[in-house]
Amino acid sequence: MTDQDPIDAESLRKRAGLATFEQHAELASTMDRARELAADPETPLPAAVVADLQTHGRGRRGARWWQPPGSLAVSIVLDAASAGIVSDEPLEPRPTWSLAAGVALAEALSALVPEVDPRVRWPNDIESGGRKLAGILIETCPGGRAIIGIGVNTTGSAADAPASLAHRPATIPDRTGRPLPRAVLLGDFMPRFCQLLAAITADPGLLVSRYRPFCSLLGSDVTVYQGGDPHDPLALNESRPAIRGRCHGIDRHGAIVIDTVAGRMHLASGSLTQPGDVWRGDAGPTAS
């Protein structure tokens, strides 16, 4: 437990609706520990794993994730069906899941620290002032369980980031002058997220209306680098041409909608970061 931002586990369980909660002083990745919990059918869900220090946090496409020590690094294990994630096919990550997490997180941040003015950047980032404040990673497990990994820079300063990265992240103290307690944010986020997942299952169009006020790209020119493997929506194929156009938001399936010279397109997979720009550690290029 970090002395700067202690977490009252019992209080958090009640506020966030968690059946299982673990806090670790240090982990390589909260996702790895969450996957162990997800593999155990006896683990009561929802479950959350928090690390005060995460030494090998990861993002999409093998990217490394940097954040100040003591910031919120959490992985949440959900039973897909009970969370409103319904599928007749083998469970695979869907764009709507990370966007729902992004909307719920942006709504929580807006309620708690409105001066941060959070914006959701398709498909899985939260920005503040054009800089990355939080990242979201979705993975699935056998047995109908899903893991939502979230990193939010609730403490520290971007000035402490690796030199090649320092111009990219934002932190809540940099924006507000004070940290945001992790338990407060997690306790506000969890109910919003679970309720939104259930709501968009009943009404998929709700995601579009909840997302639009937070869309960081609306009306902007974007370049989408598309996925290559249809069975892996996070994979990229660098041989496929990038698609450029003006962002018109998202559709009910979580696809980004862009107006191109060839007409309006709905892209369900891809990235707004060039494959070569993915940050893989201190020796790598700039961050994704």
N, C-alpha and C positions, 0 to 999 in steps of 0.2 A: 504494500500500500504506500502510495506517495504521500509524504507529509504535507505537500503543498495543496493537494486536492483529494482528501480522503473520501472514500465511498462507504456509506452505511448500507451494507448489502441487504439487510432485511427491509429497510425503507425503500430501496430501489426495486426490490422484487415486487413489493406491493404496488408501487407507483407505475412501474413499467409492465406489470402483468407477467413477470418472469417466473417460471417454475424452477429453473436452474440458473445459478449465477456463479461464475468463477472470476476472481481477480488475481492476476499474477504480477509479481514485481518485474519480470522480464520473460519474454517469449520471442522465439524467432519469428513466428507469425501466429496471430490469433486464428487465422483460417485453418492452420494445421491442427490446432487443438480442437477447434470447433468440428472439424471433420472426424476426429476421434469420437467426440460426443455423439455426432450424428450417426456414426456406425454402430453405436450401442442402442439397441431398441428399448433398453430400460431407462434411458435418459429422459426425464420429464421435460416436455417442451411447452412453451418456448424456452430456449436456453441462450445465455449470452456469455461470452468470454471477453474479458477486458485485460489488457496489458498496460502497465505503467510505462514500460519501454518495449518497443517492438524493433528487433534488430534486423529483420529481413522481411519487412512488409512488402507486399506485391500488389500490382495492379494488373490491368489487362495486357495481353500480348507480351508477358514476361517483364513488364516494366517494374522497376523498384519504386517503393513509396517512401518518401522522406516526410517526417513530421517531428516537431519538437518533443522531447521526452515529457511525459505527463499529459500529453494531449489524448483525446479520446480515440483509442484504437480498439474496436469492438467487432466481434463476429457473432451473428445471431443465427441460431438454428431454429427453423420453423418446420412444422409438419405442413406440407404444401396444401393438402385438402382443408385442414382446419383453418389455414390462413386465407382461404378463398382462392387458392391457386388450383384450378381445376383443369385437367388435361386427360384426353383419351389416349394420348401417345406417351412413350417414355419421357420422363421429365427432363427437359432441357431448359437452359436459361432463355428467357424471353425479354425483348426490349422493354416491355411494360413493367417488368419487375424493378429494374434499376431506375427507371423513370419515376415509378411510384415511390421508391425509396428517396429519390432526389426531391420530389415534390414535398413529401412528408418532412424531410429534413429542412428544406427551405422554409416551410411553414413554421416549423418549430423554431428555427433561428430568427425568423421575422418576429415571432411572438416574444422571444427572450432577449434578443439583441437587435432591435430593428435597424439600428444605425449601420449594421453590417450590410444591409440591403442585398441579401443573397440572390443569386441567379443560377438556374439549372442550365448546364451546358450539355447538350446531347452528346453521347448517350449516358454518361455516368459521373459527371463532375458537378461540384457546386463552386461557383466563383463569387468573389467580392471585389469590386473595383477592377474587374478584368483579370484578376489573379485567382489561382486555384486555392480554394479554402478547404475543400473536402473531396474525397474520392469514394466511389462505391464499386464493389466487386461482387458479382453473383455467381455462385457455383451450386451444382446439384449433386445429390448423393443417392445411392440405391435406397429403396424403401420409401420413396416419395418425400424425402426431406431436402430442404433448400437452405443454403448458407448465404447470408448477406453480410459482407464485410464492409465496414465503414471506418474511414479515418477522417477526423475533423481536427483542424489545428486550433484547439481550444486554448492553448497556452503558447508561450514562446514568441519568437520573432523570426521573420524571414531572413533577417541578417545573420542568423545562426545556421542557415542552410549551406550546403556545399557551394563553392563559388560558382560552379557551372549552372546552379539551380536557383540562386538567390533572387533572381529577377522574376521567377515564376510563381512561387506560393504567396498566399496571404495567411495571416493568423488573426484570430479574434483580438488579442491584445494590440496588434498593430493597428487595427481598425477602430477599437473602442477604448484602448488604454487600460483594459482589465481582462483577465481570463474569464472563461465561462466554465463553471463546475461541470464535470463530465456527467455526474449523476442527474443533474438538473436537465441537461440536454437529452440524455438517454431516456429519462422518465417522461419527457414531453414527446419525444419522437416515437417511441414504441407504440403507444395507443393510436397515434395518427396513422402510422404505417399499416398496422394490422387492419384498422378500419377502412383505409383507402384500398387495400388489396381486396377486401371483401366487396367494397362498393363498386370497383371497376369490373369485378366479375359479373355483377348484376347489371351494370350499365357502363360498357367500355367507353362510351363517349365522355364520361365524367373525367377521365384522365386528361383529355384534351383541354377541357375548360379549367381544370385545376392547374395544369401545366402552363398554360399560356401567359398568365401574369408574371411567371418567373423565368420565361424563356430568354436566355441571354443572346440568342442568335436571331430572333425575329426581325426580319427586314434586312439582315446582313448578308453579304456575299460569303459563301462558304465553299470549301473543297472537301469532298468526302472520298476517302480512300477505302475501297470496298473490300468485304470479306471474300475469301476464295472458296472455302469448303462449306457447302450448304448445311452440313451437319454440325459445323462449329461456327456460330455466328460471330465469334470473337477473332477468328483467324483472318489474316490478310493475304492477299495475293498481289504482290508488287507488280506483276506483269499486266494486271488489269488497269485500264486508264482511270484516272481520278475523274470524278464528276463534279462540275462546278455549277453553281447557281445561287439564287437568292432564297434564304430560308423563309418558309411560310409556316413554321411551327412543326407539330407532329400530328399523326393521325391516331385513331383509336387503337391501333396495333403497336404503337410505339415507334413507328417508322418516322424518320425525318422527311419532311415534305419540302422539296426545293423546286423553284421555277428555273428551268434551264433553257438554252436556245432550242432544244428539241422538245420542249413542253414540260409540264409538271411531272415530277417523279417522286415516288415514295420509296425510300431506301431503308430497309429493315436492319441492315448491318453495315458495319464499317467504322471508320474513325476519322476524326478531324485533325489528327496528328499524323504527319508523314512517318512511315515506318522507321526511317533512319533517325528520327528525332526522339525516339523512346529512351528515357533515362534509365540506365541499368546499373547505376552506382557512381561513385566518385570518378571513375575513369571513363564513364560514358558521356554521351552528348547531353543536350538539354532535356528537360523533363517532358513527359507526356501530360 
